[in-house]
Amino acid sequence: MFEHSGVAEVAVIGAADQQSGDHVCAVVAIAGDVAPTLDELREFVGGRLARYKLRRQLEIVNSLPRNAAGKVLKTELRARFDQPLERS
């Protein structure tokens, strides 16, 4: 996903899922003015990842939160985006 031209940086977290317990959520900082869609990113990585690893949730941010050493603070991302995925 990082290789996509619309993605500046990306972090992947586990988020709650009412049906399966959890799902994959991609948090993306965009490169440029236009954010890629979830379908666009799923198609982009579709040939490189197993189907179950494809993201079901996409969140767009200006930048990823980092600590003083430069590590992404996934605990902050989970606190912000860990919402149960609603299914129809």
C-alpha positions in Angstrom: 0.0 0.0 0.0 2.9 2.3 0.7 3.9 2.1 -2.9 0.7 3.7 -4.1 1.3 7.2 -5.4 -1.5 8.7 -3.3 0.0 7.3 0.0 2.7 9.2 1.9 2.7 6.9 5.0 0.6 4.1 6.3 0.0 2.2 9.5 -2.2 -0.9 9.9 -4.0 -1.7 13.1 -6.5 -4.2 14.3 -10.0 -2.8 15.0 -13.1 -4.3 16.6 -15.5 -6.3 14.4 -18.9 -7.4 15.6 -18.9 -10.5 13.4 -15.3 -11.8 13.4 -13.8 -10.2 16.5 -11.5 -7.9 14.6 -10.6 -6.6 11.2 -7.8 -4.8 9.5 -7.8 -1.0 9.4 -5.4 1.0 7.3 -4.6 4.6 8.5 -3.2 6.5 5.6 -1.5 9.9 5.4 -2.0 11.1 1.8 0.5 12.3 -0.6 -0.9 15.3 -2.5 -4.5 16.7 -2.5 -6.6 13.6 -3.4 -7.1 10.7 -1.0 -7.2 7.2 -2.5 -10.4 5.3 -1.8 -10.6 2.0 0.0 -11.6 0.2 -3.2 -8.7 1.8 -5.1 -6.2 0.7 -2.4 -7.8 -2.8 -2.2 -7.4 -3.2 -5.9 -3.8 -1.9 -5.8 -2.7 -4.5 -3.2 -5.1 -7.2 -4.3 -2.5 -9.2 -6.3 0.1 -8.9 -3.5 -1.8 -9.9 -0.4 -4.0 -12.8 0.6 -7.7 -11.8 0.4 -8.2 -12.0 4.2 -5.4 -9.4 4.6 -7.1 -6.8 2.5 -8.3 -3.8 4.5 -11.9 -3.4 5.3 -11.6 0.1 6.8 -9.6 3.1 5.6 -9.0 6.2 7.7 -7.3 9.3 6.2 -5.1 11.5 8.4 -2.7 14.4 7.8 0.1 12.6 9.4 0.7 9.6 11.6 1.3 10.2 15.3 4.9 9.4 16.3 7.0 9.4 19.4 10.3 11.1 19.9 12.2 8.2 18.3 10.0 8.4 15.2 7.9 5.2 15.9 4.2 5.3 14.9 2.0 5.4 18.0 -0.4 2.7 17.1 -2.0 2.9 20.6 -3.2 6.4 19.7 -4.5 5.2 16.3 -6.4 2.4 18.0 -7.9 4.8 20.5 -9.1 7.0 17.7 -10.2 4.5 15.0 -11.1 1.3 16.9 -14.8 1.4 16.0 -16.8 -1.8 15.3 -17.4 -2.2 11.6 -21.1 -2.2 10.9 -22.3 -4.6 8.3 -25.6 -4.7 6.4 
